[in-house]
Amino acid sequence: MGSTRDEWLVSGSNESKSIVNPIRDIVDGRKLEQNPEKDLISLSLGDPTVFGNLPIHEAIKQAVKDAVDTGVCNGYGPAQGLVKARQAVADYYSTPEAPLTTDVNETMQPYNWF
């Protein structure tokens, strides 16, 4: 059921076509060899999977597929994240010395204009 399309036929807006990003030109043009004595740590912005160093676990892929199939999760979620996801992260990383909660305080809502 997946797409086999190599190229999308969607053209960008005139504004997006006029944007110049010199950093992107420099980075995309670099061809560097990894030091065989060191592990690669990509500090790139954007897609962290570009270099293949962040494979997505099959359970995560399946959970995303299942969520899309429900039709409930096909739009934007809240900016601070879904409560269920925040709770899962808090449960996983919380320790007695550094407890985490799902509370969203004012520092986490810098653009709360509503």
Rosetta blueprint (number, residue, H / E / L):
1 M L
2 G L
3 S L
4 T L
5 R L
6 D L
7 E L
8 W L
9 L L
10 V L
11 S L
12 G L
13 S L
14 N H
15 E H
16 S H
17 K H
18 S L
19 I L
20 V L
21 N L
22 P H
23 I H
24 R H
25 D H
26 I H
27 V H
28 D H
29 G H
30 R L
31 K L
32 L L
33 E L
34 Q L
35 N L
36 P L
37 E L
38 K L
39 D L
40 L L
41 I L
42 S L
43 L L
44 S L
45 L L
46 G L
47 D L
48 P L
49 T L
50 V L
51 F L
52 G L
53 N L
54 L L
55 P L
56 I L
57 H L
58 E H
59 A H
60 I H
61 K H
62 Q H
63 A H
64 V H
65 K H
66 D H
67 A H
68 V H
69 D H
70 T H
71 G L
72 V L
73 C L
74 N L
75 G L
76 Y L
77 G L
78 P L
79 A L
80 Q L
81 G L
82 L L
83 V H
84 K H
85 A H
86 R H
87 Q H
88 A H
89 V H
90 A H
91 D H
92 Y H
93 Y H
94 S L
95 T L
96 P L
97 E L
98 A L
99 P L
100 L L
101 T L
102 T L
103 D L
104 V L
105 N L
106 E H
107 T H
108 M H
109 Q L
110 P L
111 Y L
112 N L
113 W L
114 F L
